[in-house]
Amino acid sequence: MKVVIIGSGAAGLSTASNIRKYDEDIEITVITRESFIAYSPCAIPYVLCGKVDCFEDIVMHKPEDYLEKNINIVINAEVFEVSSRENKLKYNFNNGYLKVVKELSYDYLVIASGATSFIPPIEGTHLNGVFKIRTIEVGFKIKEWAEKNHNAVVVGAGLIGLETAYGLKEMGLNVIVTEMLPQIIPRSLDPDMASIVRQYMENEGLQVILGNPIEEIIGDKRVEKAIIGEEVLNADMVIMATGIRPQIKLAKMAGCDIGRWAILVNEKMQTSVPNIYAVGDCVEVYDAITGQNTQSPLGTTAVRQGKIAAKNIVGMSAEFRPVLNAMVSKIGQLEFGAVGSTKSWAVHNGMEVITGKSKALTKARYYPGAKTIDVKMICTLNGRIIGCQIIAEERVAERIDTMSLAIAKDVTCSELAAMEFSYAHPVSMVIDPIILAAEDACWKLKRLKKM
Ligand SMILES: Cc1cc2nc3c(=O)[nH]c(=O)nc-3n(C[C@H](O)[C@H](O)[C@H](O)COP(=O)(O)OP(=O)(O)OC[C@H]3O[C@@H](n4cnc5c(N)ncnc54)[C@H](O)[C@@H]3O)c2cc1C
């Protein structure tokens, strides 16, 4: 049996490795237009800020490593045609001197084509010094350009924009982050929690402009200024971190059904064409809270979907669960994370919710080095927890993961408030901050019922 995978990102390579884990004989070919494979795009901002020494360090494997596992990787090759009637695809292969067209047949095709950066339709995005951050190759270019320049404007205050802005600030540039919406990290945090992160970033020397879209980028060959709302900002470089768009052209060509944003798949990661699977940033997933289709552009989602697709292709049965989009990030010393729905998103979807909050410490009050921790928990009126956001200078990820489990298992705030957590003063408070937030939610629900 022959499996061809388009894309060597987290989703494509996870599918390839997992197929090999369960089956030694399947012929596996991965085709990618990139020259680097198996690197972590998530780490690009951390190379800029110097936490990771160099881009080479974030490349975890080379094509030769996969060949040892009998997985054939074709790099610098772009698939441009898929025929699901003939079970064949065509790709351009650049052998260093010329482009040649090659054809490949498959029994199963896996589309793991990821996403591209979305660039708003404004003047000036073609100028030298304007970058969209997505691949390691762009990472190299951003670093090289930043080393010779002083003023950067980062457009978009989502995770990627903020992490990149901090990286450039650590390189010594003056950095302004601009965001069209009135808050940063709008997808994962409510405004009150986002303002804690914004305050931290401003204290670290980053300027943040909210509530204004980018209007234009000005320059003669290279970028000189960026117009944000009424403001004209000096800029030697502009990073466009303005969202992503799933790459669905090949799936459409193959006749796969497309949803509102991306490729539609069932819980087996199978598209509407039975021998074509799709995984990663190019697919739509099911939101566990709202019950609607959504996107989950996360490395963790891509890897988990690759495992599911692989199991189904080799004949084992596996299902991908609806997502809670658990995320965590670290900017400077500050960690922040979220899982499930924000209050804003729940209300937008017509849900009635209450929130429980706590502001506490990460260790006993008297123990040196205790840090402030902020927790916000979102619950329905019957007490079911549907979301949580946490900000602190340590131990955010493990609490987000605990909350992910609690939400997935439909735990209520009163059940969580009664849970047994570990305690020792150098590592925790006697009552954990998430228990305190759950207690606050219970108290608010009780008060609401009395009204
Ligand atoms: C700067 C940055 C920071 C991030 N930080 C985090 C984080 O902290 N945590 C987290 O969970 N996620 C993070 N992400 C998101 C995460 O990296 C992505 O969700 C994940 O990489 C998606 O994997 P994928 O395989 O679906 O897509 P991609 O990694 O985009 O891979 C798609 C592949 O398909 C190839 N391809 C597409 N079309 C063709 C074609 N026609 N022919 C040949 N090849 C093709 C591309 O070249 C590419 O190799 C971050 C992303 C970025 C950019």
The ligand as an ORCA input file, in Angstrom:
! r2SCAN-3c Opt
* xyz 0 1
  C       5.749     31.748     14.959
  C       4.805     30.650     15.331
  C       4.653     30.291     16.675
  C       3.770     29.274     17.035
  N       3.672     28.923     18.356
  C       2.896     27.874     18.713
  C       2.871     27.391     20.062
  O       3.547     27.937     20.943
  N       2.093     26.322     20.350
  C       1.343     25.681     19.404
  O       0.667     24.689     19.719
  N       1.353     26.095     18.120
  C       2.115     27.166     17.749
  N       2.158     27.576     16.440
  C       1.266     26.923     15.462
  C       1.866     25.644     14.950
  O       3.190     25.833     14.567
  C       1.020     25.169     13.782
  O      -0.294     24.960     14.205
  C       1.557     23.865     13.215
  O       2.866     24.039     12.770
  C       0.680     23.405     12.062
  O       1.259     22.302     11.479
  P       0.797     21.811     10.041
  O       1.617     20.604      9.752
  O      -0.665     21.722      9.957
  O       1.177     23.007      9.055
  P       2.584     23.612      8.617
  O       3.567     23.521      9.720
  O       2.260     24.938      8.041
  O       3.064     22.640      7.468
  C       2.456     22.654      6.209
  C       3.418     22.056      5.229
  O       2.776     21.849      3.982
  C       3.663     22.220      2.937
  N       2.847     22.486      1.752
  C       1.725     23.226      1.651
  N       1.246     23.196      0.388
  C       2.089     22.412     -0.317
  C       2.131     22.002     -1.679
  N       1.227     22.385     -2.558
  N       3.158     21.210     -2.064
  C       4.113     20.803     -1.182
  N       4.111     21.166      0.112
  C       3.113     21.954      0.535
  C       4.374     23.430      3.517
  O       5.552     23.713      2.836
  C       4.620     22.931      4.944
  O       5.759     22.109      5.010
  C       3.027     28.603     16.046
  C       3.173     28.953     14.689
  C       4.049     29.962     14.336
  C       4.202     30.323     12.875
*
